[in-house]
Amino acid sequence: MRAFQACDPVATREKTIFSSMKKDVDAIILMNAVEPNLDSSFFYATGIPSGLFEGCLAIIEPRRTEVLVSELEALSAKEARVKVSVFENGEKRGKLMKKKLSRYRRIGVNSTELTHSNYELLKRMKIPGSKLVDISKDLHSARMIKQPDELSRIRKACSIASRACQAIPKFVREGVTETQAAADLACEMMGLGASGPGFESVVAFGSKSAEPHYSPSVKRRLKPGNFALFDFGAKYQRYVSDLTRTFVCGTASRKKKEMHSTVLEAQRAALDEIADGVMGSVVDEAARRVIDGTKFEGLFIHSTGHGIGISVHDPGSISSVVDMELKEGMVLTVEPGVYIPKYGGVRIEDDILVTKKGCRVLTSCSKELRAL
C-alpha cells in the first residue's frame, strides 16, 4: 500500500473532496438538522472530534472550510482546524448563512442527508444567481478512500471492539438477558477507551440469531444449546468498528458446528479475493459459492459487506447487485452468514482495509465457535 504522509487532516479532506467532484461547484454546504438527522459528512469534512452540532453547517471550499455554529458548540468547533463563525439564534443563523453563501453561484448539497426543512430554507434564501447542485454521489466517492487520520481512529475502534469481544465469555453466562449482555459489552468497550457503542448492538440468543437486524430483548435469556450472536462496534473519536461473532451456550450440536464452519470457510474465501481493482461482486460470489455448495444453500440472505468509517454504513458495498470496484484505502466489512428461521443463525464479520495486492484484517477477535 502507498505510504501516507502526515498532514493537516482537514486540508487533506478538502483536497480529497474536490478532487472527487465530477460536477463544477464553487463550494459545498453540509447542514445538520436535529439528532438523529445529522449529516455524517459534516463531521467527515470538518474533523471536529466531539459535540452534537444540531442546526449547524459547514461550508467547504477547495482550500478552506468554515463552520457556522451555535454558542453551544463554539468551544468544540474550535478544537478543529477550521474557521468558526458563531450565531446566537435561528434568525441570526439565517442572516449569516445568506451573507456567506451570496459569494457562490454553484452550491453543492448532500441530498442524501439534507432534510426537507433545510432544503426549503436554502430555497427561501433566494440568493441571486445561485444554483443548488446535488453532489452526494461524488462526496460518497471521496469518503470511500480513508485518510491517515481516519485509519488511525478506525484501527483504534477495531482494537477496542476486538478486545471486548475476546472478553465476552468472561461476563456472559447462562440465564443472562440479551439487554444485560449488551449493557455489559458497552461497559467493557468504554472501559477500553471507547466513547460508546458504534451503533445499537445486536445481541441475539437462540432462534433470534436468525434475524440479522434484531434489537436485544429485556426478557430473552440465554439457555443451554443456544446460539449467542453479538454484532457490535466501538466508537472512537467519531469513527466506528463493526464486528460479529457467534458463540454457543454450553456444547454445540453437530448442526451448529457445521453452520459455523461453513460461514467461516465462506468468509475466508471472500477475504482471499479482496485486492485493489477487484469487483465487489466477485468477492460476494466467492462467499456465496461456498455456502450455496452446502446444505445451507439460499440461507445467506444479505450482501457480503459494506463501508465502515464515520458511520456504521459508510459509502461502499460488497454485493452481487452493486457494481463497485474495490480500491486501495477502502475500509469495509466482510460478513457472510447462514440463517435458519426458528432455529438460529451464524454470522462472522470483520473490518478490512483494501491494499494493493490483498487486504489487511483490522479486527482480531478469535473466530472459533467458543462456548459460553
N, C-alpha and C positions, 0 to 999 in steps of 0.2 A: 504494500500500500504506500502511496506517496507520503512523504514527510510533510507535516503541517508545521508552520512557523507561528510562534506566539505573536499575537497582535490584539488590538482593541476589538473585542467581540462585536460591539455594535457597528463599528466601521466595516468589519467583515460582513455583517449581516446586510447592511445597506448595499454593498457591492454585490453580494450574492443575490439579493432580491432583484435588483435592477438588471443584472446580467441574465436573469431568467425571464425578464419581461419580453413577450412577443408583441405586446401592444404598447404603443407610444403614449406614455403618461408623464406629466410634469412632477407629480407627487402622488403618494398613496395615503389614504386616510383609513385608519383602523379604529373602529368605535365600539366601546363597551356599553351594554345596557346594564341590567342588574343581574346578580347571581341567580341562576347559573348561566345566563346569556352573556358571557364574557368572551371576547374574541381571543382565542389562544394565540393567534398570530400577533396580537398586540404585545404579548409577553415575549414571544419569539423575537420580534423586531427590536424591542427596546432593551431586552436583557435585564429588566427590573426583577430583582430576586424575591421580593416579598410585597405584600399588600393586596388589597381587593380591587381597587380601581374601577368601581362602578361609575358609570356615566362619564368616564374619562376617554380620551382619544389620543392617538399618535399620528403625527404627520411625518411621513418618510420621504426624503429626497435622496438623490443618488449619493450625496456626500454629507447629509445632515438629517438628524432625527430630532423632533421636538414633541414633547408630550404636554397636553393640556389637562391639568388635574385639579381636583377639589383640594381644599385645605386639609382634608382628612388624609390625603395621600402624598402631600408635598415632601415630607421627610423621606418616605420610601422611594419616591421618584428620584430624589437627589442622590441616591446610592448608585444609580446607573450613570453612564457617561452620555447623557442626552441633555438637551436644553429643556428646561422646565418652565412652564407658564401656569400660574395658579389663578383659578376663578373662585368666586365666593358663593355663587348660586347659579341656578339654571339660566336665568336671564342673562347674566354676565358671561356665562359659558357660550350662549348663542352669539352674542356680540363678538366675543373673542374669536370664535370659530369663523365667523363671516369675514372678519378682518384678516385672519391668517390665510384663509382659502381664496381670497379675492385675487391673489397674485398668480393663481394657476388657471390654465384653460382646460386641461385634461386631467381629471382627478380619478385615480384608481380606487375602487372599492372592493372589499372582500365579500361578495354577495352571499357566500355560504354561511357566514357568521354575522351578517348585518341584519339586525332586527327590522321589522317593517316600520316601527316608530322612528328609528334612527334614519332610515331611508327617506321617510316622509319629511323629517327635519331637514335633511340635506336639500331636498327638493324645494321646500318652502323658503330656503335662503335666497333662491333665485340670483345666484352670483352671475353677473353679466358675462356672457361669452364662455361660461364654463360648461363642461360636459362630464357626466359620471361614466366611467368605463369599468366594466367588470374584469378584474384581473385575478380572480380567485384561483383559476387553474394554474396560472404562472406562479402565483405565490405558493401554492402547494408543491409545485416542482422545486422551488427554491428550498422549501422546508425538508424535502426528502433527503438531501445530502447534508449530513450533520457536520457542524463546525467543531474545532477542537474543544471549545468551552462546553459545547453541548455533549460531546462524547465523554468528557470528564464527569459531568453530572449524571449522565445515563449509567456510566460504569459504576459510580458510587451507589446509585439506586439499585442496580443489579446486584452488587455485592451485599447490600443490606438485605434485600429480599432472599438471596441465596442462603445467607447465614440464618435468617429467621426460619426458612423452610427446613433447613437441616435440624433445627431445634424442635420442630413440630411434635415428634414422638415424645418429647420431654413434658409437654403440657397438654396434650390431647389424649384423653383416655375414654374407655367405655363409659357411657352414661352422660358425657358432656353434651350440651346442646350446640347446635350449629352457630347460634349467635354468640355463645360464650367462647367457642373456639375462635370465631372471627375477632372478638374483642381481645383475646389473649394474643392472637397473631399481630394485631395492630400494636399492642403494647410492646411486644417483642421487637418489632421494626423500629418503633420510636425510641426504644432503649438503645438501639444500634445506630441512631443518628438520623432517622427519617423524620420529616416534619409531619408525616401522617401516611395513611394508606394512599396509594396512587389512584385508587378508584374503589368503589364498593366491592369488597372481597366476596368471591363466590366460595362458600363453604357448604358442600352438599354431601349428605350421608345417604347410603343405601340407594334406593331407586331414583332419588332426586339427582344423583350424579349423572343421570342420563339427560339432564336438562342443562345445556351449555350456558344459558343466561338465567341463572337461578339466584334468588335472594335468600340468605340464611333465615331459618325459622327459629323462633324462640322456644318452640315446643318439640322439635325433632331432635331426638337423642341418638348418639352413636351406639349401635348394637353389634354383638359378635357376628362376624362374617360380612359386615357392611363394607362397601367401598367408602372411602372418605376422600373426596376431591377438593383440593384447595387451589383456586385460581385467584391470584392476588399480586400486588406490586407495592413498592415503596415509592414515596415522593421525596426527592432531594433537590432543593433549590429549584422548584417548579417542575423538574424533569422526573419521569416515572419509569419504572420497570414493570414487566408483566410476566409472571411465572406460574406454571401449573404443574402440580404433582398429584398423583393418585396413590393413596395408601389403602390398607385394608385393616379392619379391626380383628385382631386375632389371626387365625390361619386362613390363608387364601385357598379357595377351591381351585380345581383344575381349570375350570372355565374362566375364572378371574385371572389366573396366571396367563392363560392363552390370550385373553383380551389385552392384557398389559404388554406381553412380549410382542404382539402384533403391532401395537401402536408404537412401541419403542423402535421396532425394525422400520416402520414407516417413517418415523422422524429421522432416523439415520440415513435412509435413502434420500430424503429431501435435503438434508444437510450436505450430502455428498455432491448434489447437483449445483449448489449455490456458488456463483462466481460473477464477477463483473461481466456484463454482456449477455448473461443467460436470461431467458424469458421466465417470468414468474410462473407462467402456465406449465412450463417444463418441470419446475420444482414441485408444483401441486400434483402433477401427474405421477411423479415418482412416488410420492407418499400414497396417493390413491391406488396406484397399481398394486402396492404391497397389500393394502387392506382388502381390496376387491379380489385378490387372489386367494383369500381365505374364506372360512365360513361366515365372516363378518362383512361380506360384500354388501355395499349400499348403506352401511351404517356410519360412514364418515360423512356428516351432514353439513359441514361448513367449509369455508376456504382454509387453506393451509397457514396463512399468516397475514399480518397487517403491519403498517408502520407503527413505530413507537418513538416517543420523544417527549415533547412538552405536553402532549395529551396521550391517553392510552390508545387512541385510534388516530395516530398521526397519519398524514398522507402516505400512500403506498400500500401495495397489496400483493400477496402471493396467492393467485386464484386462477381457476380454469376459465373464468369469464371476464377477466381483466387482462388486457394485452399490455403488460408492463415489463420493461426491460430492467433488470437489476443493475445497479451501478455502484461502483466503489464509494464507500462512505455512507450508504444507506444503513439504517438500523431497523430491523423487522423482527417479528415473532415467527417461530415455526412451531405449529401446534396441531398436529393430527390428533384425531380421536375416534373412538368407537362408542356408540350409544345404543343401548338396548332398552326400549321403553319398558317401564315397570320392573326392570331388573337393576340397571346401573350403567355407568359409563366410565371410560378411561380417557384422559387427555394428558399429554405430556407436552409442555410448552417451554421454550427457551427464547431468549432475545439474542440476536446475532448481528454482527457488523459485517457487511459485504466487503470483501477485499478483492484485490486484482485477480487472484487465482483460486479463491475459495471464500471461506467465511471464518469469523472468529466468534465463538460462543461466549457471550458476556455473562450468562448466568451459570452457576457452578454447583447447584444442589444435586445430590445423588438422584439417579433415575431408577434405581431398583424399586421393586414393589415392597416397600417397607411396612412392617406391622405396627399397629398402634395398640 
